[in-house]
Amino acid sequence: MSKASGIVIVGGGLAGSRTAEQLRKSGYREPIVIVGDEAHLPYDRPPLSKEVLSDPARGLSDVLLRPVEFYEENDIAVVLGVAAESLDPAARTVALADGTVLDYDEVVIATGL
């Protein structure tokens, strides 16, 4: 079992990214882990579909919500390309599709679904 006290945020989109950002801005110092099933850092979806796909000169890096350095500097772990499969509130764990199990003190479901 992989130990990750603090907050696990399930959802690597806008809501998950902004939740982590606001936690740090408000002084939260415990570990934060964002889990997302996409292989990319959280990005702004409307510009992706409207601007990036219609302009070959632009790339995904043009619509990232925050660069990788933001997550590193703010000690926010981002688990990419692996889905959260189950949540066990009694055990306070989130099981990921790759077999990893994350322990948490608090969990935020920010999947947008």
N, C-alpha and C positions, 0 to 999 in steps of 0.2 A: 504494500500500500504506500502510495506517495503522499507524504505529509504536506499539507498546505493550509495552515491555519489562516485566519483572516477571511477575506471575502472572495468567493468564486462567482464570476459573472458569466452566465451561460448566454452567449450571443455575441458575435463579433462584428456587429453593425454599429450604426449611429448610437443607439440607446446604450449598448454595452460600453462603447468608447467614452461617451459623455458621462456615464455613471462613474467610471474609473477616474476620469479627469476631475469631476466634482468632489469625489471622495478625497483625493489628494489636495485639492484646493481648500477643502474644509479642515485639513489637518490630520486626516486619517493616516496612520503610520504603519498599520499592520499590513501583511502581504495582500496583494490583489492579483488575481489570476483571471484573465479573460479567455474563454474557450470559444473558438469559432470553427465551424466546419469548412469554411473556405480557406484556400491556401494563401490568401492575401491579408495584409493588415486592414483594419476597418477603413472603408472608403465611402465617399458620398455617392450614392446610387443614381440620383437624377442626372448629375453631370456626366456620369459614366455613359448612360444610355443616350443622352442628347448631344454631348460634346465630344467625348472621347471616341465613341464608335463612328462618328461622322467625320472626324479629323484624324487621319493617319499619323499626323505629327505629334499627337498627344498620346499619353500612355496612362496606365493606372496610377503611376506615381503622381500625376497631376491632380488626382482627385482623392488622394489619401486624406483622411481626417487629420491625422498627425503622422509625422515621419517616425521611423523606427527609433530615432534618438529620443523622442519624447517619452516613449514607453521605457526605454533604458534609464533615462535620467530621473524618471519618477518611480522607478522600481516597480513597474507593472509588468508582470509576466503575461505573455500572449501565447497561447497554445493554438496553433493554426493547423487547418487541414484535418481535424479530428472532431467528430460530433460527440456531444454529450448524449449518452444513451439512456441513463436512468438516474433518478434522484432518490436517495434514501434519507428522508428527514429524521428518522429515529437515530440512524447512525451518523448523520450529518456528513454524507458522502455524495459525490457525483461520480458516476462511472462513465468513462469515455470509451469510444468504439475501439480504441487500440488496446484496451485492457487496463489502462491507467485508472486508478481511483484516487480522487482528490478529496481530502478532508476539508471541511469549512466550519467557520464560526457562524457566518451568514452567507446566504446565497441570493443572487439576483437573477431572475429569469428575464432576459432581454432579447428574446428571439424574434420579436416582431410578428409572430404568427398568431 
